[in-house]
Amino acid sequence: PVILPTSTTLARPATRVGHPMVPQHSGSMPRVVAAAASSARELRALIVIPAREASRRLPNKPLRLLRDRTLLSHAVAAARAASHTAAVLIATDSPRVLSHAASLNIPAYLAGTSPPALSGTDRVAALLRTPGLSIPSLSTFDAVVNLQVDQPRVAPAHIDALVEALARPGSGPAPRVATLVAVCRDEGEVGSRDVVKCVRANSGNAVYFSRAVVPFVANPERKKELLEAGLFHKHIGLYAFRPRFLTHELAKLSAGSAAQGGGFAAGE
């Protein structure tokens, strides 16, 4: 995963707005870490917003209001403002969301309804299999970004950093999937089951995600040292994929028992 610096607003404790997954907006644009060297060729990202009205965790989620705008409207604004965005689509299970998307002038499609999508990423993949999408060939995009509506503090710069990490990996092997984490120095967040934590390898690759405290530390003083050193990381629910991964590889995978038991998946 790409690490955001501790100065990012996403590293602050989320303020609950009806649900722990919906933090308040922050007024400032967070600084992000550039994930790779610059390139003369402009990157092209397809942003897909899975907008499930029948969400188990937060029913009517896309249409809930935050500062007089729907959560879906906040997500659309962030997607449009990202510099690498080439197209934005909405994948939903609801005619009401289709109608709201039309008012936002964003193409929206029913996707992942039969069979029901198990996650936001599954809904994104189902959308890409829909005939007649109002986009060019998927081969023209460097990345497909899954932007969740319950992450209204995600900024355009976060989207750009994630796309660059996927499309310009530097000297290492090209990743097929990328996501974001932020350094977490808040003991309450580290211990909260509402915050998904991530353990990273020295290479930067994610090793494990958990709602439990990971890495586990029994000694309170040692835990304080790790907090101060910035060795705990929390996951930010934003994902980028190589287009071929979603169209050819995802269907061959299944959710592991740890993910099922932990109660987390790639969105929704």
N, C-alpha and C positions, 0 to 999 in steps of 0.2 A: 504493500500500500504506500501511497504518497503521504509523507508526514507534513502536516501543517504546523507552523511555529506556535509557540505558546502565546504569542500576541494576538492570534486570531480570535475573533469574537466567538467562534464556535467552540473554543476551549473553555468558555465561561459556563457556569451552571445554567441549565435551561430553566426558564420560567414556565411553569405549567399553565396551559390555557385549555382547560377542560380535559387534558390528557397528557401524560408524560412525553408523548412523542411529538408534541406540537409546541416548540419553544417560541418565545417572542422574537420579533425582529430586533436586530441591533442597528443603530443608526449609522455606524461607521463601516467603511469598506475594509475588511481584513486584509492584511498582507499575506501573501502566499509564497511558498518556496518554489522557484522554478525547478522543474523536474528533469529537464534535459536541455541540451544545447539548442540554439535557435536554428531555423532552417529557412531557406529562401522560399520554399514552396508553402503556400498557405494550407493549413490543415482544415479539413471539413468534417464537422461532427453533425450527426443526426441526433437530436434530442427527443427522446420519447418519454412522455409523462404518463405513467400508469395511474389512472384515477378511478379507484374502485369505490363506488358509493356504498356497497354492502360490506364494508370493512368490518372484520370481527372486533378489532381493537378500538376503532373509532368510526362508528356508523355515520354515513353522510359526510365523510371526511373531505372530499374535494370541494364541497359547497359550504363548508363551515367558514364563518367570517373571522378574520383577524385584522384589526384596524380598518374596518369597513370594506374590506376586500376579501374575496374567497381565497382559500388556500391555493386553489388551482390558479387563480389570477396571479398570486405571488410567484408561483413556480414558472408560469409562462413569462413573466417579466424578467426573471433571472435568466431563463433560457434564451430569450431574445437578445439580452444585453451581452451575452458571452461572445467574445471576439471570434471564436472558431465555429460558431453555430451556422450551419448551412440550411437546416430545415428543422421545424418543430412539429411533432405530431402528438396527439393524445389517444391513449388506449383505455377504453372504459367498459364497464358492464351496464351502463345506465343511460337511457334516453334523456334523462334530465341533465346529465353531464354533457351529452352531445349538444343539447340546446344551449347550455352555458358556454361551451367551447365556440359555438357559432357566434355568440355575442362578443367573444374575444378575438374573433377572426383567425382561429387556429383549426386546421383540419383535425377531425376526431372520428374515431371508428370504434364500433363494438368489437371487442377482441377478448379472447380467453374466457368465453362464456359457456362453451360446450366442447369439451368438458371444462369445468371451472378451473381457471388458472390458480395454481397453488402459491404463487408469489408474484411480485411486481415484475421480476425478470421473465417469468413464464408468460405474463401478459404481453410484455414487450416482444418476446419471440413470436407469440401468436399473431401479433399485429403485423410483423414483418412477413408472415405467410399469407396475409390478406391480399387478394388480387386488386389491382386498380388503385394502389396508393398514389397520392399526389406528390411523389418524390421521384428523382432520377433513380437509376439502378443503384443497389446497395454498394456495388463495387466502387462507386464514386466517393464513398465516405471512408474516412480513416478510422472513425469510431462511432459507436452507437452508445449514447449516454442514457442511463435509466435515472431520471430525476424524480424523486418522490415528492408528493405534495405536502407531506408532514415534516419537511425540512425547510421551512420558510426562511431560515437564516443562511442557507446556502447562497453564496454570492457568485456573480459571473466569473470572478477570478478563480474561484474554486473549480468551476466547470472547466475553465481553460487549462488550469494546472493538471487536472486529471486527464484531459484529452492529450496534452503534451507528454505526460508520463507514459501513456499507452502507445502513442504514435512515434515518439522519439526516445526510445529507451536507452540511448547511449551505447556503451560497449557491451552491455549484457544481452542475454537472449530476449527476443521480442515477446512481451507478455501478451496473453490473450484476454486477460481481465485485469482491471485496476480499480482500486477504491481508495478512500481517504481515511486517515486517522489523524487525531490531534493529541498532542501531549496533554496529559491530565494530571494536574497537581492538587485537585480538590478531593480530599479524603471522602467526602460524602458521595461524590460521583463515582469514585473507585468502588465503593461498597454498595452502590445502588444497582438493583436488578433492572432498572429502567435504562441503564447505560450499558451498552455492549462494549466490552473491552477486547483488545487485540494484542496478541503476542507476536512480535516480529523477529525474524532471523537476522543475523548480521548482514545478509544480502539485501535486506529491506522487504523480502517477501513475507506475507502473512503466514504464520504457522497455525494459529488457532484463534477463534473468536468465542467469547463466553460472556454470559451475564454474571458469572461469579467473579471474584477477585483474582485476576491473573496478571502477572505471576503471583501465586499465593505466598504470603509472608506471615509467619506466625508471630514473630517478634515485633511489637509495636514500634520500637525505636528504629529497627531496620526498615520497617515499612515507611516511616517518616523520612528516612534517608533516601529511599527510592522515589518517594513523591517529590522531594526537593530536587533530585537529580533528573527528573523528567523521564523516568523509565516506565511509567504507566501510560498506556495509550487508549483512547476511546475511539470507537468506530463512528464515522460519519456516513450516513446512509446514502451515498452517491456512488454509482458504479459506471464504468466504461468498459465496453466490449469491442473486440474485433468483430465486424459484421458476420464473418464466416462462423465464428464461434456460436452465435445465436441461431444461425440458420442450419448449421450442420452438426454441431457438437453437443449443444445443450440437451437435446432430446435423448441423447445416449447416457446422460448422467442421471443419478437419483440422489435425493437428499440423504445424507448420512444420518445414522442414529443419533450422533451428537447434536446435529443441527435440529433434528426433530424434538429431541428431549430438551434442548436448550430454549426452544420457543422463539427462534429467530430464523429469518430467511431473507432473501434479497428483495425486501420491500413488501408492502401491503400487510 
